[in-house]
Amino acid sequence: MRAKQILRRGQVVMLSALTLTALTAAGCIAVGGTDNYTQPTLGRQLQDLKVARDTGAVSDTEYADAKSKLISGEVPRKH
């Protein structure tokens, strides 16, 4: 009985993960094309960079380097 409960929990977790993946992937698909692109603000870019550091996607060194480049304007910005 315990094994069935563990299996069901695993299935629920897997189904939840697949659903989340499908929903987020669907939002990434562009249909019809558009030239309307809004450049993220400097604040948004800094917030995203901080999240990347906090989650371990970038090291503290990479974070500091990227942050200084964003602030100084070294990173090319699409207009």
N, C-alpha and C positions, 0 to 999 in steps of 0.2 A: 504494500500500500504506500509506503514512504517513497519507494522508487517511482511510482506513478506520479506522486505529487511533485517530486523533483523534475521529472520529465515534463510535466505540464508547465511548470514555472519556466523551464528552459525554452519550451515552445512559445510561451507568451513573450519572453524576452526577445527571442529571435523574430517573432512576428512584429513586435514593436519596432525593432531595429530596421527590419525591412520596410515597414510602413514609413518610418521617418526618412529613410534613405530615398524612397520613391517620391515622397512629398518634396524633399529638398532638391532632388535631381530635376524634378519637373519644373521647378522654379528657375532653373539654370538654363533652360532651353529657350532660345530666342526664335520666335516665329514671325515671319513677315519682314524682318529687318527694319531697322530704324536708325536715323542719324541723331536721334535725341539721346545724347549721353551726358550725364551730369557728373563732372569730376568730383570725387569725394573732397570734402573740405580738409584743410590741414588738421583740424581737430579730430575729424573722423579717422584720418589716416593714423594719427598718433594713438587714438583709442584702439584701433585694430592692431597696431604694432605692440601695444602694451598687452593686449590679450594674447598675442602670439608669444610674447616673452613669458607671461604668467602660466601659459599652458605647456611651455617647454618647446614650442615650435622653433624658437630662436634662442640663442644663448644671450646672456647679459651683455657680452661684448658685441654681438651682432645687433642687439637692441640699441645699445648706445651709439654705435656707428650709424645705423639707419635713422635713428632719431635726429642726430646732428645733421645728417644729409637732408632730411625733410625740412627741418627748421631753417637751414641755410639756403634752401632752394636748389641744392645740387641734384635732386631727383627730378628728372624731366616730368613736366606736367602736361597732359594733353589738354588743349584748349578747344 
